[in-house]
């Protein structure tokens, strides 16, 4: 499974309370009342993605800012065990 997330690259764009939540490992969601729009956004710290990995999956790779051009997103590669 390959997916991308908004990671550390976006820290400077977060409000102070959002940044604190992100830095403590919490998911930050902006404008969750507008799902499916470009206004709605989720920001995933590395710990948030790593900690709940099911036993049936393993993380093969995590490349910070590896998904270039959208704009910069972290790239994750998981494999089923």
N, C-alpha and C positions, 0 to 999 in steps of 0.2 A: 504494500500500500504506500503510495506517495501522496503527500499533501504539503501545503505550505501554510505558514502562520505569520501574523504580524508580530515580530519579536522586538528585541532590544533596540533595533534601528529607530523605532518609533518613540522611544522614551522622551525625547525632547518635545514631542508633540502632545504629550499627555499633561493634563492638569495636575497640580501638586498632589491632590488626593488620589487621583488615578495612578500616578507614578508610584506613590507609596504602596498602593494595593498591588500593582504589578511587581514591584521590587520585593514584596513579601510573598510572592508566588501565586498571587490571585489573578484570575481572569478579569480583564476590563472589557466591558461592552458599552459602546456608545450608541445612543439612539436605538435602543432595543425595541422601541415602539414602532420602528420603521423597518422591519425585517424585509430582506429582499431588495433593498435599495442601496445605493452607494453611500448613503448617509450612515447607515448602520455599519458598525465595525467592531471586530473583536481583536483583542491584543493578548497574546498568549506568552507568558514567560516560560522559559525552558523548563523550570521545575513543574509547572502546571501540566505540561505535556508528558514529561518523564514519569512523574509519580503515579498516575493511575493506569499504567500500561497493564493490560490483562495478561495473565500467564500464558495465554495462547499466542501472544505476539512478542517479538523482540525488536529493539531499535537497532537497525543496521547502520544508519548514519543520520547525523544532524549537521546541516551546513548552514550556519548563520548567514543570512543574506544570499543564500544560494539560488533562489528563484528570482533572477534579475528581471527588471522591467515592469513590475506590476504593483507599485514601484519595487521596493526591495522587501522580499519576504524570506523567512527562514524555510529551508527545505528539509523535510523529514522523510525517511525511508524506513518502513516497518516491514517485518516478514513474519508470516504465520509459522509457528513452531510445529 
